[in-house]
């Protein structure tokens, strides 16, 4: 008990001493704390974000650590959807799973109280909620027996209150979704937010309801090559994920042998369920690894500032420490006191870092990202996040403070008291020189990466698309409803386009199945060549005015009103596909077999377009073809409008045209193609903005480090400088010598930073579209910016030499 009281008393005394020391130098203390807090705050938020997406199972599920996502790989790569026959075989034979379920999601139209609304529906197997461990708030949830009924639906808590009025008497009544009448049987609890980051759907219906609501034809349940289902499961009580994957690998080989045409080189695998879907985890892991690297550099620069502050403070207190040695204080006690000061600084920085992380979380949560689904990016900071930031703060401060503390504690008290240790010489200053040079190196690396990412963003934004998106707005139109056959869909699309073309402030209007640059692809098969090979191509289904609306030049002719069902099938292809079909690219007027080898189409090429960027900005050499809407059955179309009118006016015009074509259709969401392009550039924007901010922070911290180094250098050599001035040395010469000391460190650090930047830039080449690892202008500008900041930081302490008075300097200690 007595020892505990003594320890607490010592700690309390050391903390009071630390407070007094920091208050004596509030500016330098604030710089050190702020440097560390900024780096810790950014690290904490990023760790919380990664923890949310990659490490934490979804909320509202029972024993989520036992849940897995199951996907299809090809030759060991990817993680994709399954076909229904393959799912059935896995569900029947995989003994490592207590339950194995399948589902798919889609936008739908809800018709309630004579008012259409847009909603999201998940079609799932009857064991979906049983596997996830979800219990109803009202009524009941889907059950395996519901697969035979195919006419029931479950509402999410939000949809029940916002779309259905929140009246429990609605349970047992019908809800009209995509023209199909489904009986509402239950309501989900508010804790269930889905198993992915895009959140819970508004409604859930049996998978067998898919044909009724227009998701897919009934034949897709029998086609083993039609992959359209996401899958997941709950592991059996005694099964591990490794055992489950071993069993899935065995089942995959058996299915490949049994069905070689559809399952060749295909395998199935399970991964732990997380909020972020499995296909996106690796890109996010790479990207966050890069961000952690950038933040780690800022943290090292901040640690350098903390170390510099502690070294300078230790030198300023050398007489105090020497006297404590003479009076009998042990070196360990002195180190303990100085490390207490370090931990006090770390605690304050950690607290401010957490506040900054919470502020960043609120800021990011309010950002409306240009992505096709709504996502909740609110980070929940659990004990792992708090433990991470505290450990990071203590470790950083400990490393930054331990060496200075040991150096000061080991000084010779007799020499200090005698005054021989007034100047920082040789080995004393070597540690600080290394720290400052490292700060400069890491800061230059940050600035170079920021410059490369920003120029990559600019290049990506200026790339030639192959079409013109200025003043283009697009509305997604969902025509998957039991009310519409193909002829009715054609009529609705034609009426909407014609009505929009009649508006005085609309230049052009058209429709297409695929929105360019939206990471969407469509295909209908391949061209069947004479040698038996098939030449695949991405496709889009468009109305005749699509090429005029997007200003796409066509060599040959465009589609016309004559290209209808029953007429000769025609297509327009790009230059890449034309050269693949004919070496000289002369394909106009020629016909080719296309599609299923057992029942091919005969397609005549009527036009050729220049190559373009289709699904992504980095699409190059992509074979592409256009097909006319009148000759292809398609249930999803997008309306394209070229107009200089305001977004609000365009939204009003499209909504009116949709209601005029069918009052039961929900008003579509309208977005500009500029926003769509922004979605394509989202990784570049995030990387460029983050690297730019971190580069600026690092440059500021490095400048403060140089300033602190030279200030301490001038202060510690005041007596020596006074002697040299007395002996006739020129103040300007001494100032240049002091300035040259800082510039040498800047040059040394810059050379190291440039070498690392060149190596890292080469590794990142190709990571982002438009990134040029050897952009000389970026390296020159980054180096110039750093030297400019460094020179400003060095001038102030260097100019202090001019103000030194020899008489006062000789009395300085």
Secondary structure, 3 states (H helix, E strand, C coil): CHHHHHHHHHHHHHHHHHHHHHHHCHHHHHHHHHHHHHHHHHHHHHHHHHHHHHHCCCCCCCCHHHEEEEEEEECCEEEECEEHHHHHHHHHHCCCEEEEEEEEEEEEEEEECCEEEEEEEEEECCCHHHHHCCCEEEECCCCCCHHHHCCEEEECHHHHHHCCCCCHHHCCCEEEECCEEEEEEEEECCCCCCCCCCCCCCEEEEHHHHHHHCCCCHHHHCCCCCEEEEEEEEECCCCCHHHHHHHHHHHHHHHHHHCHHHHCCEEEEEEECCCCCHHHHHHHHHHHHHHHHHHHHHHHHHHHHHHHHHHHHHHHCHHHHHHHHHCCCCHHHHHHHHHHHHHHHHHHHHHHHHHHHHHHHHHHHCCCCCCCCCCCCCCCCCHHHHHHHHHHHHHHHHHHHHHHHHHHHCCCHHHHHHCCCCCCCHHHHHHHHHHHHHHHHHHHHHHHHHHHHHHHHHHHHCCCCCCCCCCEEEEEEECCCCCCCHHHHHHHHHHHHHHHHCCCCCCEEEEECCCCCCCCCCCCCEEECCCCCEEECEEEEECCCHHHHCCCCEEECCCCCCCCCCCCCEEEEEHHHHHHHCCCCCCCCCEEEECCCCCCEEEEEEEEECCCCCCCCCCCCCCEEEEEHHHCCCCEEEEEEECCCCHHHHHHHHHHHHHHHCCCCCCCCEEEHHHHHHHHCHHHHHHHHHHHHHHHHHHHHHHHHHHHHHHHHHHHCHHHHHHHHHCCCCHHHHHHHHHHHHHHHHHHHHHHHHHHHHHHHHHHCCCCCCCCCCCHHHHHHHHHHHHHHHHHHHHHHHHHHHHCCHHHHHCCC
